Amino acid sequence: MDKHIFFQQFNEALMKGDLSFILASVTDDVSWKMIGNDVIEGKGKLANVLGSMDHTMEYNVKLDHIIIQDLEAAVNGMIEVTTSLNELKTYGFCDIYLLNNKVDGKIKEIKSYVIQQ
C-alpha cells in the first residue's frame, strides 16, 4: 500500500474509532507521545485508551501535508470536533511517525503536537 494512502487511512481510522485498523497498523511496543500529556506505551494500553474515547462526539479531519522519508513521516492538518453539547472545537495538529521497517511498515512511534484554535 502507498504510504501516503496508509497515513490518510490511519488518521481517518483515528477519527472514526476504527480500533481494528489502528491496532493492525502499529507494533506491539508502539509508543505514542502526546506533548503536554501522557505517553501511551504498548498496543494493549493504546487499545484501552482509544476504546475509552467519547464516541458521542463527531470528529472530522482535514490533512494538509503528508511528508514521508524512509521510515519517518510527518502529517499535519486540522481536526474539528462536535461535542455532545453540539459545540464545535478546532485543533491544529502535527504527528511525527517512525515506522519499524520497510517490509511491513507498522508504526513504532508517534509524537503528537496539538493546539486548540
C-alpha positions as CSV (number, residue, x, y, z in Angstrom):
1,M,0.0,0.0,0.0
2,D,1.2,3.5,-0.8
3,K,2.4,5.2,2.4
4,H,0.5,8.4,1.7
5,I,-2.7,6.4,1.5
6,F,-1.8,4.5,4.6
7,F,-1.3,7.6,6.7
8,Q,-4.5,9.1,5.3
9,Q,-6.4,5.9,6.2
10,F,-4.7,5.8,9.7
11,N,-5.8,9.3,10.5
12,E,-9.4,8.6,9.3
13,A,-9.4,5.5,11.4
14,L,-8.5,7.5,14.5
15,M,-11.4,9.9,13.9
16,K,-13.9,7.1,13.3
17,G,-12.6,5.0,16.2
18,D,-11.7,2.1,13.9
19,L,-9.8,0.2,16.6
20,S,-9.1,-2.9,14.4
21,F,-7.4,-0.8,11.6
22,I,-5.4,1.2,14.2
23,L,-4.1,-1.9,16.1
24,A,-3.3,-3.7,12.9
25,S,-1.1,-0.7,11.9
26,V,1.1,-0.5,15.0
27,T,3.8,-2.6,16.6
28,D,3.2,-4.4,19.9
29,D,5.6,-2.0,21.6
30,V,4.2,1.2,20.0
31,S,4.9,4.4,21.9
32,W,2.6,7.5,21.4
33,K,4.0,10.7,23.0
34,M,1.4,13.4,23.2
35,I,3.3,16.6,24.0
36,G,1.9,18.1,27.2
37,N,0.0,14.8,28.1
38,D,0.7,11.3,29.0
39,V,2.7,8.8,27.0
40,I,0.9,5.6,25.8
41,E,3.2,2.6,25.8
42,G,2.3,-0.7,24.1
43,K,-0.6,-1.9,21.9
44,G,-2.7,-3.0,24.9
45,K,-2.6,0.4,26.5
46,L,-3.3,2.1,23.2
47,A,-6.4,-0.2,22.8
48,N,-7.6,0.7,26.3
49,V,-7.1,4.5,25.7
50,L,-8.8,4.6,22.3
51,G,-11.5,2.2,23.4
52,S,-12.5,4.6,26.2
53,M,-12.8,7.7,24.0
54,D,-16.1,9.5,24.0
55,H,-17.9,8.2,20.9
56,T,-20.8,10.7,21.3
57,M,-18.6,13.3,19.7
58,E,-18.2,13.8,15.9
59,Y,-14.7,14.1,14.6
60,N,-13.6,15.4,11.2
61,V,-10.0,15.6,10.0
62,K,-8.5,17.6,7.1
63,L,-4.9,16.7,6.2
64,D,-2.7,19.4,4.9
65,H,0.5,17.6,4.4
66,I,1.9,14.1,4.4
67,I,5.7,14.0,4.2
68,I,7.5,10.7,4.1
69,Q,11.2,9.9,4.1
70,D,12.4,6.4,4.5
71,L,11.0,5.2,7.9
72,E,9.8,8.6,9.1
73,A,6.7,10.6,8.3
74,A,5.0,13.8,9.3
75,V,1.3,14.5,9.0
76,N,-0.3,17.8,9.8
77,G,-3.8,19.3,9.5
78,M,-6.9,20.3,11.3
79,I,-9.4,18.3,13.5
80,E,-12.9,19.6,14.1
81,V,-14.8,18.1,17.0
82,T,-18.5,18.5,17.6
83,T,-19.1,17.7,21.2
84,S,-22.2,16.0,22.7
85,L,-23.3,19.5,23.6
86,N,-23.1,20.5,19.9
87,E,-20.1,22.7,20.5
88,L,-17.6,23.0,17.6
89,K,-13.9,22.9,18.6
90,T,-11.0,23.1,16.2
91,Y,-7.4,21.8,16.7
92,G,-4.3,22.1,14.6
93,F,-2.0,19.1,14.8
94,C,1.3,17.7,13.6
95,D,2.1,14.0,14.1
96,I,5.6,12.6,13.6
97,Y,5.8,8.9,12.9
98,L,8.6,6.3,13.0
99,L,7.9,3.0,11.2
100,N,9.5,-0.3,12.3
101,N,10.9,-1.3,8.9
102,K,10.3,-1.0,5.2
103,V,8.7,-4.5,4.9
104,D,5.5,-4.3,6.9
105,G,5.8,-0.6,7.7
106,K,4.0,-0.7,11.1
107,I,4.0,2.4,13.3
108,K,6.5,2.1,16.1
109,E,6.4,5.6,17.5
110,I,4.1,8.6,17.2
111,K,4.8,12.1,18.6
112,S,1.8,14.4,18.5
113,Y,1.6,18.2,18.8
114,V,-1.9,19.5,19.2
115,I,-3.1,23.1,19.7
116,Q,-6.7,24.3,20.1
117,Q,-7.5,27.1,17.6
